[in-house]
Amino acid sequence: QVQFVESGGGLVQPGGSLRLSCVCVASEFTVSDYTMAWYRQTPGKERELVAGLTNNNAQSYYLASVKGRFTISRDQAVNTMYLQMDSLKADDTAVYYCNRVATPFAPWGQGTQVTVSS
């Protein structure tokens, strides 16, 4: 059973930074084998793809509103995805999740709450 465990969220002031981590604890799923992404969701809205990274790390994708502020990466050795978030804005407030890009999605983790507020 694939399980993602997201962490690193919290309360931060506008302009601040956070680094999110997503550990995949299932031995049969290696994050380096898939195009992976970070998603976010706020109450009443659909989950949206924020940043994606191809399995060979050759290409990345960013939502226009986060481009230049967020950086997605992976560490194959520890089967973990990261999202470095800088210059955070109130609109970045959401629960953040990681998962593969292609459907069917793996089971979703619990996510990590990011709140940007003064």
Residue pairs with C-beta under 8 A, 6 or more apart in sequence:
1 26
1 107
2 24
2 26
2 28
2 29
2 106
2 107
3 24
3 25
3 26
3 107
3 109
4 22
4 23
4 24
4 25
4 97
4 98
4 99
4 106
4 107
4 108
4 109
5 22
5 23
5 24
5 25
5 109
5 110
6 20
6 21
6 22
6 96
6 97
6 98
6 109
6 110
6 111
6 112
7 20
7 21
7 22
7 23
7 112
8 18
8 19
8 20
8 21
8 112
9 18
9 20
9 95
9 96
9 112
9 113
9 114
9 115
10 18
10 113
10 114
10 115
11 115
11 117
12 18
12 88
12 114
12 115
12 116
13 116
13 117
13 118
14 88
14 89
14 90
14 116
14 117
14 118
15 87
15 88
16 88
16 116
17 84
17 85
17 86
17 87
17 88
18 85
18 88
18 114
19 82
19 83
19 84
19 85
20 38
20 82
20 83
20 85
20 96
20 112
20 114
21 80
21 81
21 82
22 31
22 38
22 80
22 81
22 82
22 83
22 97
22 98
22 109
23 78
23 79
23 80
24 30
24 31
24 79
24 80
24 81
25 79
29 106
30 76
30 79
31 74
31 76
31 79
31 80
31 81
32 55
32 74
32 76
32 79
33 55
34 55
34 100
34 101
34 102
35 52
35 53
35 54
35 55
35 100
35 101
35 102
36 52
36 53
36 55
36 72
36 74
36 81
36 98
36 99
36 100
36 101
37 49
37 50
37 51
37 52
37 53
37 61
37 72
37 98
37 99
37 100
37 101
38 49
38 50
38 51
38 52
38 70
38 72
38 81
38 83
38 96
38 97
38 98
39 47
39 48
39 49
39 50
39 96
39 97
39 98
39 99
40 47
40 48
40 50
40 92
40 94
40 95
40 96
40 97
40 114
41 47
41 48
41 94
41 95
41 97
41 111
42 93
42 94
42 95
47 97
48 63
49 61
49 63
49 101
50 62
50 63
50 66
50 70
50 83
50 96
51 60
51 61
51 62
51 63
51 66
51 70
51 71
51 72
51 83
52 60
52 61
52 72
52 101
53 59
53 60
53 61
53 72
53 73
53 74
53 81
54 60
57 74
60 72
62 68
62 70
62 72
65 91
66 85
66 92
69 85
69 86
69 87
69 88
70 83
70 84
70 85
70 86
71 83
71 84
71 86
72 81
72 82
72 83
72 84
73 81
73 82
73 84
74 80
74 81
74 82
75 82
81 98
83 96
83 98
85 92
85 114
88 114
88 116
89 116
90 116
90 117
91 116
92 114
92 116
93 114
93 115
93 116
93 117
94 113
94 114
95 111
95 112
95 113
95 114
96 111
96 112
96 113
96 114
97 108
97 109
97 111
97 112
98 109
99 105
99 106
99 108
100 106
